[in-house]
Each structure stands twice: as C-alpha cells, then as structure tokens.
C-alpha cells in the first residue's frame, strides 16, 4: 500500500510504500498522537520510518489499481 504523509510547516509530502493495512496504520497513528510520541512503522524494503506524531498534518492512503496489459478498450 502506498501512503502520502503531509508534514506541518513543509510544502512537500512524504510518499512511503508499506505492507501495513490501512486500519493498522490508522490505529498506530491514533495511538502515537494520543500519547504524543513518535510514529514508527516499517516501510517497504525493511526501511524504518520515524515521524513525530505532532508534526503530521495528514495521511492519505493511495489505492493502487492493477496495470492493464494489452489493447483492451
């Protein structure tokens, strides 16, 4: 799944691919925000993403459509 994370006071967004599902990610973000701690999750290729929960402006889950092959109309 691909997610876009907007950060406060930053005009660019962070785009990350992860194996987490949307619900698990939402729960992790909510818990990090309530506890005022860093959001930590594993991205694709075993990279670790660490963000301050207070610095997150928004999170968008991007659904990836399967690529079409051939000459379909």
Secondary structure, DSSP 8 states (H G I E B T S, - for coil): -EEEEEETT-SSEEEEE-SS-HHHHHHHHHHHHHTT-EEEEE-GGG-EEEEEGGGEEEEEEE-------SS--
